[in-house]
Amino acid sequence: MAAERPTGLKANKGIELLTWGTPNGVKASIILEELKEAYGKDYTWQPINIGRNIQKEEWFTKLGPNGRIPVIVDHDQGGFAVMEGLAILAYLTRHYDPDHKFSFTDPLDVSRAEQWMAWQHGGLGPMQGQANHFNRFTKEPIPYGMQRYTGETERLVGILDSHLKTNTYLVGNKYSIADIASFGWVNVLRFSGVDLDAFPNLLAWWERINARPAVQKGLSIPQKSGFGNETYAQRLKDDKEFVAKEQELAKAIAAAKEQYGYKYASP
Ligand SMILES: N[C@@H](CCC(=O)N[C@@H](CS)C(=O)NCC(=O)O)C(=O)O
């Protein structure tokens, strides 16, 4: 039986999250779970199945005009709505992280965090999103797109990997909203056709963050994605058909790179 289709907001106090279990969606659910664990701040959520286009309905676009998840509504601020991961992470910590457990007070660290979050919005998210598209969802293979966006994703995660060689976390050696912004994307890196093992500092960072109980809870709202690195690794162990398909994909990406001579360069 299909789950009930949300048709409007359901709470009248606190934060209400409208989301789906995607790399952008989990930014919001992870910070909300962290705030819940750190401060006991509860929240309400509703599943917005993007495959059913609930995010394009009028009640939703009145809150999030871009018609995409995640969106939060703060009922304690007169129903103030916030769209876009960076803005959600900044809003929630500005209002509900008084001890700055996941955010910063030093203006230079605030700027550093903004820079990494902006980098995620302008770089990693869009490029990796296109890598997923060209590697997984086109009707017929388009080698130029495959090598362009897989290569760009590799270049970008190479930047994270270099930065993490001498830093435990992205800013101030403290886990923060800067890390949360990119974590959801790195969590589906294997699905995007990129070998996470080739980026050992990034792999260690992903493991550190993935081990946090609040992160695990955040990843399961509304339900755990089948595309996460853990599920992916498990499927490689259990499912021979999946292994064969993934080998085919890796071959097609390698051939596309060869065809166009793509070389990525990270500092
Ligand atoms: N830059 C935004 C992007 C939001 C976004 O692209 N959400 C995707 C899911 S990851 C979505 O809602 N897709 C459905 C659609 O395009 O209709 C953010 O960080 O929140």
Ligand as a Chemical Component Dictionary entry (heavy atoms), coordinates in Angstrom:
data_LIG
# 
_chem_comp.id                   LIG 
_chem_comp.type                 NON-POLYMER 
_chem_comp.pdbx_formal_charge   0 
_chem_comp.three_letter_code    LIG 
# 
loop_
_chem_comp_atom.comp_id 
_chem_comp_atom.atom_id 
_chem_comp_atom.alt_atom_id 
_chem_comp_atom.type_symbol 
_chem_comp_atom.charge 
_chem_comp_atom.model_Cartn_x 
_chem_comp_atom.model_Cartn_y 
_chem_comp_atom.model_Cartn_z 
_chem_comp_atom.pdbx_ordinal 
LIG N1  N1  N 0 21.194 22.949 -3.130 1  
LIG C1  C1  C 0 20.022 22.364 -2.514 2  
LIG C2  C2  C 0 19.523 21.308 -3.413 3  
LIG C3  C3  C 0 18.262 20.561 -3.041 4  
LIG C4  C4  C 0 18.075 19.408 -4.010 5  
LIG O1  O1  O 0 18.663 19.383 -5.107 6  
LIG N2  N2  N 0 17.254 18.426 -3.610 7  
LIG C5  C5  C 0 16.985 17.283 -4.471 8  
LIG C6  C6  C 0 17.212 15.981 -3.707 9  
LIG S1  S1  S 0 18.925 15.750 -3.281 10 
LIG C7  C7  C 0 15.510 17.305 -4.890 11 
LIG O2  O2  O 0 14.663 17.759 -4.149 12 
LIG N3  N3  N 0 15.224 16.767 -6.075 13 
LIG C8  C8  C 0 13.885 16.626 -6.555 14 
LIG C9  C9  C 0 13.582 17.523 -7.717 15 
LIG O3  O3  O 0 14.497 18.059 -8.347 16 
LIG O4  O4  O 0 12.400 17.679 -8.018 17 
LIG C10 C10 C 0 20.308 21.935 -1.075 18 
LIG O5  O5  O 0 21.469 21.813 -0.673 19 
LIG O6  O6  O 0 19.360 21.793 -0.323 20 
# 
loop_
_chem_comp_bond.comp_id 
_chem_comp_bond.atom_id_1 
_chem_comp_bond.atom_id_2 
_chem_comp_bond.value_order 
_chem_comp_bond.pdbx_ordinal 
LIG N1  C1  SING 1  
LIG C1  C2  SING 2  
LIG C1  C10 SING 3  
LIG C2  C3  SING 4  
LIG C3  C4  SING 5  
LIG C4  O1  DOUB 6  
LIG C4  N2  SING 7  
LIG N2  C5  SING 8  
LIG C5  C6  SING 9  
LIG C5  C7  SING 10 
LIG C6  S1  SING 11 
LIG C7  O2  DOUB 12 
LIG C7  N3  SING 13 
LIG N3  C8  SING 14 
LIG C8  C9  SING 15 
LIG C9  O3  DOUB 16 
LIG C9  O4  SING 17 
LIG C10 O5  DOUB 18 
LIG C10 O6  SING 19 
# 
